[in-house]
Amino acid sequence: MPFTSNSWNANRSPRGKARLPRLEALEAREVPSASALATDPAGSGAPAARRMAVGMNIENIVDWSPAWTFTDVFQASRGWITHAVNTATGQTTWDVGATNPVRVDANGNVTRLETFTNAAGQTMRQMAGTLMFREIGGAYPAGTYRAEWTGTGRVSFGMDARAVSSGRTAAGVNFADLAVTPGNGGIYLRIEETSPSDPVRDFHVWMPDWQGQSFAGQRWQPGASFSPFHPLFRERLEPFGVVRFMQAQETNTSDIRTWADRRDASDIRQSSGIGGSWSEPLANGMSLEHMVRLANDLDADPWFNMPHMADDTFVRNFATYVRDNLEPGRKAYVEWSNEIWNFAYGFEASQWVAAQTRLPENSGLTHWQITGREAKRDMDIWSDVFTGQAGRIVRVAAGQSVNDWVTARIADAMQGSFDAIAIAPYFSPSGAQRASYTSATTVDQVLADTAASVGGAVRTVENHQRLADAWAARLGRDIQVLAYEGGHHLDGGNSPYQNAFYQAANDQRMGEIYRDYLRRLDAAGLDLYVDYTFTGREGATAWGDMAKLHRMDQPLTTAYQYSAVVAAADGSLWTNIPAPTPTPAPAPAPVPTPSTVTISTPDAAAAEAGADRGVFRVTREGGSMAVPLVVAYTVSGSATAGQDYTALSGTVTIPAGQASAYIEILPIDDILVEPSESVVVTVAAGTGYTIGAIARGEVVIASDDLPALPSVSMAAASVAEGNTGAVRMFFTLTLSARSTVPVKVRWATENGTATAGVDYVASSGEVTFAAGETSKTIPVYVLGDSVFEPNETLLVRLSNPRGGVIGTATATGTIINDDAAPTPPPAANTPTIIRNIPYAEVGGTRLMLDAYRPAGAGPFPAVVLVHGGGFTSGSRGGMTGEMARALSEAGYAVFDISYRLQRDLGPGATLEQAMAAARQDLGRALDHVVARAASYGVNPARIAVGGTSAGAITSLLATYGPERSAVRPRAVINLWGGMFGQESAVRQGDPPVLIVHGTADRTVPYSQAEALASSARRAGVDTTLVTVQGAGHTPGLGTVVAGRTIMQTVRDFLDRVLR
């Protein structure tokens, strides 16, 4: 999140003078565990031991989730995607929102669609689209979906959805009944036209009936008698007593500062993504009203995360709504932000806290003190709102599972304003084990190492239980230990063993590992376990497959982890415990084994400012824990004891019953301008222990007497594009002064007049100036072509500096055209062009073509070309006209045809009907050419068809689809088209096909090209697949792949198969 020195007053109300508040005055409060007391299963009626309660994290509200969260799936749709139709060429550009955003109102409704002029002076017309159930492998129900909206305009549907009827209700509401056949494309909705005075708005898309329940027409608002949540979503969440909304609130990237920033229950969708876009400017997640309703529907306790920048009014209003609307008997868990210790990409709160430590008014406060202060501030507001009802909230002090020192520091700073300590006791193979893994690593090995790691996760709970017990004694009341998240953490990180991790996560044996893990957490005294996570797409990914369900209707016989967590939730896990292994006869007492001692640095950053301490942790494993252990160590490093830090003793004692002890580095502040200095502690030999593999640690003491932060500036750049391949354009970044610490800044490219994927490769990354460096370069790859065109520009934008500030935020890169203007073809090759020839008339629409006859005597091989435009717009000429001229100059007779568009079929016509009409019209054009072959000088046995985008789709369906044209083409040219699930119709003996497609195409995904090529090759069809790396939809015909332009590739193909 952007941060300025004025952010404090903007983000939080003014502070009092005390930096850290005093210990909370004790209040009579009873905070029972989320689980109820069970009774003795033997039937005595006596209370059984209290068992660990179980909850569940739900994922972000996004269109690519397999969760059937809402009965109205539009609530989880993607933010509006802007399309632009070139009225001169008919070509559609996908997602131009960065440069030409659609106007939306406060609730997310599109208010108008604009026209604008592109760099070539052509008129572009906006459209707006959205997606539902996108790329989840068809993991959603088939059937009839009901779409409704108000306003005046034209709306179409596509991909997995086909409108079978449409019109207006008696109340004047627009509707369309959609026949949905689930696939990977999902449901696509597009606003093609809208009235500025009465825009189409208030969209709903209700799912099919479910077990006799109908949802159509249910427009949910708070207080409604029906639930907005799908029955199966609720059914599969129902076993869990707590639902954590961290991801649904978009906590890690939250932009919320004030109450006005919240998601409103009446917004057209409850998804926000990570924010920062014109369509979804704020990351603000699901509305509070929806979250409370779900908790009430489930009779579950909600777990909320307060946004890290939210002001006091927001927190108070949030707490008040929960107090007044959460049903009696339920309580709310409340946590400040999420994982403040986590500095990985996307965890913005930790960066915000780090920025707060650099403010003058926070001088001397550490990261953990500010974290605790902010958490206490919000917890105290909740306590005030729930005065007299303290048992209805659980205030959470969240820490780091593997580092109880961090948790202790945060708890210290919260000074008693908490009722529970929470960690995430994940289990997975160790770093050393992962380092030994390869692509040959087996699932068995991963499962064995994962099972063995459970003990380490359990020990983190035991460590935090001791911390909670200490606070309970201090406060005179119970302090619970909770798991805010948990489970396996098999994140492959794009490693060679990533697929083995994925298979292990979904192996039946993982369910048994979970059962062991959950029993051991319960035995360790954990009060509440909240699993991560409920649902997610299936697949081997860098971040791991941690979902308990991959589809909402997944058979529970294959949901091994889910079944294990449910067993803990419903109590069956505690009664169905495997019989213990018989105890063997006592063996002679073994000789005591010495402990193995290692060292780590839970806080490796110390600072002079405020004497911010660094910390070493000395840990023992094995041996006897019943006695204390004295560990010797030596000290070295560039820092000087007694001048830079308080001298150390050379020994540390690990108390009896504990596994660790700490060595603290207390810096001594001075006025010297000096670089950071280090303190190195190394474990030395001693009695009762051996030295482990990690025996050395380092803490760096940062000076607070450094000069002002240096600024990062960036200069403009330029490069000649070249004719083939890619060349690099280098942007030079300059640091205003040398720094004694690394300076980092993120960068990303943006379109100027140049287009990513066509003119250059979209890129982003992070630049690091090492200490002492003042100059770095950023390479941006420019794609060469042989097309004469004006110079074009792109932008590089800097953001998120660390260790410095941004001087110049953007720089322009100029792509210099180095292609000569085209030379007119020799007169001998100039074709004869006859335009506007009628070839058919259908329903009052006259269909026309332009004929290009080559110079010389025939008969000529022929090509019938079909233009693009999404079946809603476009005309002959444009790109197909460019192809026609080039092919006719090469000796082909070419026919550039028009066909009926969706608007020509009358009101209510669907996109599927338009596709069928285009296929029929192509058949009519082929009949026309064959019937007049002699007059056109055409060889009727050598005719190919082809086109761009929608024209390519039409050509494919007419040649390979279930309903084929009477005239059988000899070849097909498919430029960025697809068959959308009908590839299986390709059969043996079908004509050759050329497929050209960009890997970054989001209008017709590249997977369409792969699916067609695979089906065609299986059928024995001559198949040529040309992949345009990094290109989006409709790359230019001059784009070079493997040394040939796309136009040259088309001609090469035709020369081979038609001549």
N, C-alpha and C positions, 0 to 999 in steps of 0.2 A: 504494500500500500504506500502511496506517496506520503512523505513525511516532511513537514517544515517545522521551523522553530516555534511557529505559532499554533501547532496542532494541539497542544495541551488544552488551551482555553476553548478551542473549537470542539474538542472531543470529550472533555470531562468538565464538570462544574468546578469552580475554584476550590483548592485544597485548604485545609487548616494549616497551622504552623507546624504541628508535630509531624515528623516524617513517618514515624511508625507509632501506631496507637498502643495504648496499654492493654493488658490482658483483659479479655472480655469478662464483664461481670457475669457470674454464674446465674443461670436462669433455670427454673424448674422445667425440665423438658424430658420427654420420653420418646426416643426414636427407635421403635422396634425394627427388627429385621424385616425385609420384604416378605419372608416366608413365615407362614403361620406355624404354630407348634403342632407337630403331628402327634398321633397317639400310638401307643405301643402296638405294632402289627400283630402281636400275639393275642390281642383282644382284651388285655387287662384294663384298658381305659386310662392307664397311667401315661403322663406325657412322655413322649420319646425325645431323644436329643434333638435340639434345634438343628435343622439342616440348612445348608447353603441355598439361598434363593437364586433364581436364574432369570436373566433378562436377555434382551437382544438389541443390537444396533441395526437400524434400517439405513439403507443407502440413500444417496442423493436422488432427488426427483428429476430424472432425465429420461429422454426418449429412448435411450439405448439400454435401459434397465429391463430385465425380464419380469420385474414385479408388476402385478396387476393392481397397482395401488388404488386407482380411482375407477369408479364405474364410468365416468366421463373421461376418456383417455386424452382428450384435448388438454386436460389439466396438467399432464406430464409431457406435453409436446415441446418441441424445440423452439427457441426464440425465432422470430421471423427471419427468414433468409431472403435477401433481395435478389431477384432475377432482373435482367434487362434484355429486352428484345430489340434487335437492330431492325428498324422498320425498312431499311434499304436492302438488307441481305436476308432477313428472316431468321438470323442466327440468334440463339439465346445464350446469354452469359450468366453463369451461376454465381451467386453471392458477390454482389458489388456493393454491399452495405458499407464497407469501409470508406468508399468515396461518395456514394450516393445513397445514404440511408433512407428507408421508408419512414414517414412520419407516423408516430404512434401517440395515443393519449396516455393518461396516467395509469390506466388499467391494462395497457398493452394492446389495445385495439388499433388497427391500421386506420388512419384518418384520411389519407389520400395517397394516390400513386402519381408520380411525376413523370414528365418527359425531360430529357436533357440531351445535350450534344456531346458525342465522343470526340476523341482527338482527331478523327478523320472527318469531322464535320457532319457525321450521320446522326439521325434522330434515334434516340434510345427510349423505349417505353418500359416503365417499371412494372414488375409483378412481385408478389410476396408469397412465399411458401413456408410450409412447416412440415415436420415429420413426427410420426408416432410409431413406437415399437420398431425402431430402426436397427438393423444389423444385429438381431438377437436370434438368428437362425429359425425364425418362424415360431418362437416359443410364446405364442399368444393364440387366443381362440379364433377359429374360423366361424363364419356365420354372417348374419346381417347386422351391420352397425348403422345406427341412426345419427345423421349429422343434421344440425339445425343452426340457423343464424338469422340475424335481422339485417335490414338495410338493402340497398340497391346496388347491384353489380353482378359480376360473373365469377363463379367459383367452380373449380374442377378438382377431380380426385384421380389418383394414379398409384403406380407401383403395385402393391398388393391389393388395392381397393378398386372396385369398379362400381360406378353408380348405376343402379338398375331401375331406379325411379326417382323423380325429383319434382318439385313444384312448390306451392305455398299452402300452408294450413289455413283453416277458416279464420284464424287469428292474425293472418298476414305474416307468419313466420316462414322463412325459406327452409326447405328440407331436402335431403337426399338420402335414400336408402342405399347402403353400400354393401355389395357382395364382396366379402374379404376372404381371400385364400392366403393364409400366412406364408410368408417367405422371408428372405433376408432383407428385402427392400423396405418393408414396413408400409405404413399408410401415409400417403402423401396428399396434402391439401394445398391448393394454390389459389390465391386471389388474383384473377387475371384483369379484372376491371372493377372499379368502385366509384360510386358517386361522391364527390366532395361534400355535397350537402346532406347526403344520407348514406354514409359509408357502410359497407358490410362489416358486421361486428358481432360480438357476443357469441363466439363459436362454441359448440358442444359436439362431441362425437361419443355417443353412448355405446358401450359394449353390448354384445348379444345377450339375450335372456340367459339366466343361469339358474338351473334347477327350479324352473317355474317362476323365478323372479324377473321382472322387467324393469329396466332402468330408464328407458327413453322418456324424455320430458322432465327428469328430475334435476332441477336447477337448484343446487344446494346453497343455502345461506345458514349462518349460525342460528340455531334454534329450530331448524327443520326437523321433522319427525323421522326422516329417513337418513341413512348414513351415506356420505359421499364415497366411502371406501368399499372396494369390491368384496363380496362375501368370502371368496377363497383367500384373499389377502388377509382378511381378519381371522379366518379359521386357522390359518397356518402361523399366525402370530399369537393366537389366543393362549397357547400353553405358557407363555412367558409373562412373569409378573411385573417386569419393568421394560419399557421401550425407550432406548436412548436415541435422541433426535439430532445428534451432533452433525452428521452428514446432511440430513434433510434440512438443517438450518444453514448449510454452507458455512459452518463455523470457521474453518481454516482460512477462508478467503473473504470473510464477512466485511462488507463495506458499511455496515449500519453504524450510524453515529447518533441519530435522533429518532424519535417515535415516528416521524414522517417517512423515514427510510424503510420501514418494515414492509413486508409482503402483506397485501390486503386480501382478505378472504374473498372479495369480489373481483380480484384480478382474473383475467381470462385464463391464466395458467398459474400453477403453483411451483413452477420450476424457474430457477434463475441462472443456473450454471455458475461460472466463477466471476461473472460480472465483467465490466470494462468494455462492453460492446454497445453499439447504438441500440440494438434490440433489447438487451438486458443490461442496462448500465450499472446496476447494483447487484452484488451478490448478497441476497437477503433470504433465500431459502423459502421454506413452506410457511404459511401463515400460522400464527399462534392459535387462531380459532380452529384450524384444521388439526393441529397437534393435540389440543385439549380434547377435541371430539374423538379422535382415535383412541386416546387413553380411556375416555369414558366408555366408548364402544367395547373396548377389550377388558374393562375393569382392571386396568393395569396402571402402574405408577409411571408417570413420564419423567424422563431425565433431560433437562434443558441445559444448554450451554450459552452463557451470556457473551454477546459479541465483545471483543476486546476494546473497541473504540466507542462503545455505546455510552451515552451520558446517563446521569442519574435519573432523569425523567423517564428515559426508555426503560431502565431496569425497574423503576417503581411501577410504571404502568403495566409492564409485563407481569410482575409479581401479583399485582392487584387483580389482573384478569384471571390468573391461575387460581388465586384464592377464591374468587367469586364464581368460577365456572367449572373447576375440577370437582367431580362428584364427591359426596361425603364418603369417607373411608379410604380415599386415595391420598397419597402424599407425593410431593414433587421433589426429585433430586435436582440440585442446581450446582453447576460447576462454572468457573470463570474460564472462558475460551477452551482451548484444547492443546495439550502437549506443548507448553511454553518452552520446554527444553529442546524441542525438535527444530533444527535449523534447515531441514530438507526443503527442497523447492515446493512451494505451495502452502507452507506453514507460515502465514504472514504475521501471526501474533507474536512469535518469537522475535521477528525482525522489528516489530513495533516496540516491544519492551526494550530491545537493545538500543533503539533510537532514543527512548526515554532516559536511559542511563547517561546519555551525552548532553542532556539539557542542564543548564546552569542550576536550576532550582532542584535538580536531583543529584547534585554533586555529592559524591561519597556513598550513594546507594548502589547496591549490586543488582544484577539481573533478577536474582531470587527475591530480594527485598521488595523490588518494585512489583514483581509478580504477586507476592503475598499481599502487598498493600492494595493493589487493584482488586484482587480476589476478595479481601476482607471488606473493601468498600461496597462491593455488590452484595456480599453475604449479609452485611449489616442492614442494607436496604430491605432485603427479603425478610430478615428477622423483624424489622420494624413493621412491615406490611402484615406479617403473620403474628403480630403481638397477641398473646392469648391462645394461639393455635400453633405453638412451636413444633408439636408432634406431626404437623402436616408437611414439614419440609425437612430435607436432609441436605445440609450444606457440605459440599465436598471440597477437600483439599487434595488436588490431583498432583501426583509426582511422577517420578521415573522409576520403573520397576527394578532395573538393574543398578540403580544408584540411589540408595536410601538417604545418602548425604544430601542430595538435591531436595528430596521430599522433606527432609527435616528442616532445611533452610526455609523452604516455602511455608511450612507449618509454623515455624518460629515467627515469620513475618505476619502471618494471619492472626497470631496471638489469641488462639482459642475460638475464633469465629468459624468453626467447622464442627461437624458431627461425624465425619467419616474421612478416612484417608483412602485414596483410590490410585491404583496402578494398572498396568496392562501386562500381565504375566504370560507373554507369548512364549512358545517353545519351538525350537527348530535346530537343525544341525549348527554346530559352532563355526566360527570363521575359519579355524584351522581345518575342520573337516571339509568345508566348502572349497578351501584352497586345494585340497587333494582330489576333488571331483573333476571328472572329464565328461565328454560326450558318451563315454562307455559306462558311466556310473549307472547302476541298476536301481530299479524301484525298491528292491529288497534292501539294498544298502541305505537308501534314503530313509526308508521306514524304520530300519533298525536304529540309525543315528537319531532320528526324530523321537522315537520312543525313549531313547536314553536321555534325551534333553529335558524330559518332563521334570526330572528332579531339580534341575536348575531353576525352572519356573516356580516350582513349589517353594524353593528356598527364598525367592524374592518376597513371597507372601509372608513367610516366617519372619524375615528381617523387618518387614513393615508392621507385622503384628507386635513386635517388641516396641517399635516406635509408637504405635497406637496405645499400647498398654501404658507407656510412660506418660503420654498426654492424658489418658483416662485418669491416672493417679493424680496428675497435676490439676485437672479440671473438676474431678469428683463426679464424673459421669462417663458413660460408655462412649468409646470412640470405635466405630466400626472400621473394618478393612474391606474394601470393595475392589472388584476388577471392572474398570470402566470399559475395557476391551479385553479380549483374550482368545486363545486358540492357537493353531499352528501358524507359523510365519514363513512358509515356503515360498519366498519371493526369489524368482530365478535371476532377475536383473540382466536379462538377455545373455545369460551364460550358456555354455555348451550343455549343461545339465538341466536347463530350464524345463524341458519336456519331462524328464524324470521326476522333477518336483510336481509338475501338474498331475502326472499319473499317480504319484504317491498320495497327493491330496484327495484323489477320488477313488482310491483303493478301499475295498471293504475293510481292510485291516486298520485303516485310519480311524474308523468308527470305534474300534476297540481301544486304540491309543487314546482317543477322546474320553472314553469311559474311565480308563485308568487315571487320566489327567484330572477329570472332574472329581473323582473320589478322593484323590490326594489333595486337591485344593480344599475340599470340604474338611478333610481331616486336619489340614493346616489351620483351620479356623476362619477361612474366608466367609464373610457374611453374605456377599452378593457377587455373582459372576454374570457379567453382561457380555455375551458372545459377539464376536465380530466375524462375519456379518450375515444378515438374513438372506439376501439375494445378490446375484451378480451373473454376468455373462460367463459362459464356460469357455475355457481356452488357456493355453500355455502362454502366460504374459510375464513381463518383467516384474510386475508388482505382486504376482501370485494369484492363485485361485482360492480365496478364503470364503467363498459363498457357501451357505448351507443348502441353498436351493438354486438350481440353474434355470428352472422354469417353475411357474407358480403351481402347475398341475403335475409336477414331477412325481412319479411313483415313489412312495416312501421306502419301498424295498431297496431303492438305489440311493437314497439320501442318507448315507451312513453317518455323517457328522451331525446332520439335523436330528436324526433319530436318537443319537447319543445325548445331545443337549436337551431334547424333549424329555428323555428318560430322567435326567437330573431335575428338570422342572416339575414333572408330575410325580416324582418320588420313587418311581419304579427302579431307578438306578441304585437306590439305597437298599432295596429288598432283594434284588436279583444280583447278589454278589457271588462271584465264583468261590467254590469251596477252597479253603486254604490248603497249601501244600503241606503234607505231614512234616512235623518238625523232626529232624534227625537227632540221633543221640548226641549229647554234648561232646564236643571235641575238646582236647586240651587247650587251655587258654593260650592264644597266640602271643608271640613276642610283640610288644607295642611297636606300632609302625610310626615313624616320624611323620609329622605334617609336611606338606609341600607348600612353600610360601611364595607368593607372587605379589606384584605391585601394579597398581593402576592409578590413573589420574581422573577421578570424577569431576574435578574442576581444575583444568590445566591452565586457566587464565587468571592471573592475579594482576592487581593494579595498585599503583601508589595512591590513586584517588580513593579516599575513604578507607584506605587499608583493606582493599578487597582481597580476601585471602585466596590462595590456591590450596588445593587439597590432594594429597596422595592417600590411597587406600591400600593397606597391607592386608592380604587375605590368606588364610590357611585352609587347606583341604586335606582330608585324611587325618590320621592320628587321633588323639583323644581331645575332645572339646571340653572335657571336664576340668581341665586345669588351665591357668593362664600360660601364655607363651610369649617370651621376650625375644624380639627380633632385632638384630643389629643391622645398621645400614651406614653407608658412607655418603657424603655430600660433595658435589662438585658443581660445575657450571660457571657461566660468565658473571653471575651476580656474586656480590661479596657479603658474607655473613657479618652482621653487625653494622653494615653501612646501607645495604639494599634491603635486607630482611633480618628478622630476629633469628639469631643463631639457634640451631637445632641440637638436640642432646646426643644423637647417634644411636638411640634405641627407642623402640615403641613396644608397648605391651598389649597383646590381644587378650581381653578379659576372658575368664572362664565362661563357658557356655556360648561364646560368640565367635563368629568366623572372621571378623574384621576389626581393624583399628585404623585410626586416621592420623596422618602427619599434616599439620597445617603450616602453610608458609604465610607469615605475616609481613607484608612489605613495609618498609620505612619510607615515608614521603620525604622528598627533598625538593630543591629548586633547580636542580641540574637539568639542562636539556640534553637528554641522552637516549640512546636506542633502548628497545626492550632487552631485558637480560633474563637469563635462565637459571633455574635451580634444578639440579639433577640429583635424584636420590636412587641409590643402588643397594639392593639387599646384600648383606654380607653374611658370611658363614656364622653359625651359632649353634647352640645346644637345642636338641629336640626337634629340629626341622632340617629339611633339605631345600635348596633354592630351585624354584620352578623355572620354566622356560622364559617367562616375562619377569625379569628381575630389575628392570630399570625404568624409571619414569621421569618426566620433565614437566616443570611448571614455568611458564613465561610470565615475567613481571613487566607490565606495560607502564611506561612513564606517563605522568599526566602533565609533563612540562614540554610537550612537543609543540612545534609551531602549528599554525592554522592548517586545516586540511587542504591538500592540493586539489586543483580542479582539472577535470578531464575535458579536453576539446577535441573536435574532429573536423578534418578538412574535407572539402569536396573532392571527388575523384572522377576519372573518365577513362574509357578504354574503347578502342575500335573493336567491333563485335566479331569480326572474322566471318568466314563462310561456313565452317563446319565445326562440330564439337563445341567446346566451351573454352572461354578465356577468363582469366581472373582480373577483376577490378579491385584494387587495393585502396581501402580507406585508412588513413593514418590518424591514430589517436595520440594525443600529446598530453603529458602530465605537466602541470604548471611548475612543479618543483619536485625534487627527489623526495621520496618517502622512506622512512625506516621500516615501514610495515607494508605488506602487500596491499595494493589498491585494486578493487574489482568493480566492474560495471557490466551490466547486461546490454545486449544489442539485438535488434531485429530489423529485417528489411520490410519495406512497405512499397506498394505500387505508386509510381508517379504516373507518367504517360506510358511507361513500360508495364507489361503484364507478367506476373510471376507464372512460371511454367511454360511461357512462350518465349519471352525475351531474356529472362534470367531465372535462376533457381532461388526460390524463397528460402531464407536462412535465418538463424538466430543462434545466439550463444552467449558466452561470458568471456570477457577479456581480463586477464590478471597481469598487472604491473608488479613484477617482483620488486623487493626492496632495492631502491637505487635506480630502477628503470624509469625512463620518461617517455618512451615512444613504443607503440605497438601498432600492428596493422591488422585489419579485418579483410579477408578475401570474400568477395561475392562473385559467383560464377555467372558469366554472361553467355547466353546461348547464341551461337553464330547462325547466320542464314545467308542466303544469296538474294534476298528480296530488297529491292530499292525502296527506301522509306525514310522519313525524317529521323533526326536524332531523337532518342527517347530517354526518359529519366526514371530513376528509382530513388527511394529514400532509405537511409539507415538511421534508426532512432535509438538513443541511449536511455537506460533506465536503471533503477535500483543500484545506486553506487554504494560501495562499502569501503571505508577508509579514505574516501575523497568525496568531492561534490562534482556535479555536472556543470561544465561551462557552456559547451555547445551541444544542444540536445539532438539536433538532426543535421545531416549533411546530404547533399544531393550527388548522386552518381549519374553521369551522362554516358549513355551508350551511343557511340559515334558510328553512324552508318558509313560503311566503306564499300558499298555496292554501287556499281555504275547504273545509271538509268538504263532500262531495258532497250535493246535495239529492236526496232520493228522487224518482224520476220520478212524473209524474201518474198517478193510478190508471187513467186511460183507456188509458195506454200499457203497463200492466203485463202481461207475457206470462203465459200458462198454461204451467207447466213440469211435465212428466210424466217422472219419472226411472226408470231401470233397466228399460227396455223391451228384451226380447230381440229381436235381429234375425237371429241365426243361431246354429248350434252346429256346431263343427268339431272333430273328434277329442276330444270330451269337454269342450271349452272353450266355455262359453256366452258369446256376444258381445252386449254391451248398448249401448244409447244413451240419452241424455237428449234429449227433444223439447221445444223452445221454440216455442209457438204464439203469434203476435201477437194483440193485441186486435183485434176487428172481424171482418168477413166476408172469406173468401178468394175465389178461390185466391191464395196468396201465392208470390212467388218464394222459393226455398229455398237454403240453404247447408248442406253437410255438412262438419263440421270434424273434423280429426284431430290429436290431441295429439302433443307431442314426447317426447323421452326416450331418443334414441339406439337405439331398437328393443329396449332392454333393460329399461326402466323407464317410469314415468309412467302417468297415468290421465286420464280425462276430468275436466272441471272445470278448476281452475287458470286458465291463460291462455285456453284455448279456452272455458271456461265464462264468463269475463269477456267474450270476444268474442260468445258466443252471446246473452248477456243484452242487450248493446248493440245487436246487429243485430236481435234480435226486437223490441226497443222501437222500432226504426226501420221495422218492418213486414215483416221477413223471417222465414220459418219456418226454424228452425235445428236441426240434429241433431248433437250432440256425441257421437262414437262411441268405443268402446274397440276394441282389436284384439289379435290374438295377439302376444305379445312373444317374444323369443328363448328365454326360460326355459320358455314354454308348449309349445315344439316338442320338448322332450326333451333328454337329455344329448347333447352333441356337435353340437348345432345351430349352424350358422354365422350370422354377421351377415347374409350375403347371403340365406340361407334365411329369416331373420326379415323382411328387406325384402320378399321375394316374398310372404310370408304376409300382411304388412300391406297390400300392394297388392291381394291377392285379397279380403281382408276389407272394404276400402273398396268394392270392386265389389259385394260382398254387401249392404253398407249401402245403396248406391245402388239396387240391385234392390228392396230392402225398401221404400224410400221411394216409388219409382215405383209399385210394386204397391199401396201403400196411400195413394196420393196424395189420393184423395177424402176418406178419413177424417182425414188430417192437414191437409186444406185447402191442398194444395200444387199449384202449376202444374207438371206433370212436364216441361214443355218449357223451364222456366227454373230449372235447378238448377246451382249452382256448388259447387266443392269447394275446400278449402284447409286450411292448418294451419301450425304452427310447427315449425321444425327437422325432426325425423324425420317429423312429420306433413305438412310441406310437401313433403319428398322423396317421400313416399307419394302425395300428390295429383298431383305432377308426373309420376311414373312411370305412374300409372293413367290419366292424360290424354294424355301425349305419348310415353310409352315404347313399346318394341317390343311389349309385351303390355298392351293397353289394356282398360279396363273396358267391359262391354257397353253400359251407359248412358253416353252422351257428355255430359259436363258442358258448360255454356255458358261457364264462366269458371273460372280458377284463381287462388287467393290463395296466394302463396309468400312466407311470412315466414321469412327466414333459412335457406332450404333450397337444394338444388341437385340436379343430375342426374348428377354424377360420371362424365362421359365419354359420357353417352347423349344429349347435347343434339342430336346430328345426327339423332335420330329425329323431331324437330319438323318438321312439314311444312305445306305450304300448306293453308289451310282450317281449321287447328286453332283452338280458342277463345282469346280474349284471356287475358293473364296479367298479374298485378300482382306485381312482385318488390320486396321491401323487404329491405335488407341493410346491415350495418355494415362499414365499411372496415377495422376492427381485429378482425374475427371470425377467430379462430384455430381454431374447431371446424369450421365450414364456411367456408373462405376466401372473401373477397369475389370472387376470381377466378371462383368458381362462378356468381355472379350475372351477371358480365360475359359469361361464356361462354354462358349460357342466353339472355340478352338479345340477344346477337349472332346466335345461331342462329335464334331466334324472328323477329327482324326480317328476316333473310335470307329466311325462308320466308313473309314477308308477314303474320305474326301480329301483331295489336294488342298492343303491349308497353309496359308502364309500369314503368320502373326508378326506384325511390326509394332514393337513397344516404344512409345515416346516417353522416355523417363522424365518425370517431373512436370509433364504437360497436363493442363486442364482440358476442358471441353473445347472442341474445335480449334486445335492448333493450326496455324497457317499452312497452306500448301507448300510454302517455301521452307518449312521446318526441316532440318537435316537430321537424318537418322542413318548411321553406318555409311556416311559419305554420300548419300543420295537424298534429294528433297522428297517430300511425300508425293509431289506431282510426278517426279521421275520414277518413284517406286510404283505408282499406279500404271504408268506407261510400260515399265518393265514387265509387270504382271500380265497386262493385256497382250503385249507382244508375245509372251510365252504361251498363253492359253487360247488366244483367238486367231493368231496368224497361221 
